[in-house]
Amino acid sequence: MRQREIRPELMDDPTIDPASHVRALRGLARLNALSRAWRILWPDVRSVVQSLNRPARLLDVASGSGDVPISLARRAAREGLTIEPAACDISERALAAAQSRAALCGIDLNVYKIDVERQELPGSFDIVCCSLFMHHLSSPTAFEVLKRMAGAAGHLLLVSDLRRTRTGLMLAWAASRLVTRSRIVHVDAVRSVRAAFRPDEFAQLAEQAGLSGATVRAAWPQRMLLRWSPA
């Protein structure tokens, strides 16, 4: 696994059957819940929210069904803090699922249909975060997306993704089968790890994108977290 192996993921197929897509989104939500993807972000998010004397505007990029911004907003509310969450994604179906999930949780979630690989982000936010998306991208595209996200982040940019390791590959294979019977999730979980960056590769990419002072650290389980604040 010395080199990234980027193969098209089934979830990204524009001709995907709608029912299969919904089942896959539900499976991914369970996988995210199992790994508690939002917890990787929370300590840094909380620090920024606590420093503001107003609600914090947060944008989750390539949000899928909105699990991360919804979970962060709920956790903030439990601690007496306020996050105004927003989500952007290229898929209208995913955004509809995100708004439905948010409504069930009593969360007001703003959504934007955006192809972040080609379009600028909508305005500025206190916090911009992105989870489990960068491994989908070629290095040149990831470079451009990092620059777009950094440009929209007023206080903090957080990018969480998989690490390309053999342990991560085995964990993705097992965990995906534990939480769902969706073949899409089973296939894509393994392809995602094979396509992921290593932390040193990702740190170098961030430096090339102009994110001076960005840090990349390992996180549980077989994840990494890039943290950057504008000067």
Buried (B, 14 or more C-beta within 10 A) or exposed (E): EEEBEBEEBBBEEEEBEEEBBBBBBBBBBBBBEEBEBBBBBBEBBBEBBEEBEEEBBBBBBBBBBBBBBBBBBBBBBEEEBEBBBBBBBBBEBBBEBBBEBBEEBEBEBBBBEBEBBEEEBEEEBBBBBBBBBBBBBEBEBBBBBBBBBBBBBBBBBBBBBBBBBEEBBEBBBEBBEEBBEBBBBBBBBBBBBBBBBBBEBBBBBBEEBEBEEBEBEEBEBBBBBBBBBEE
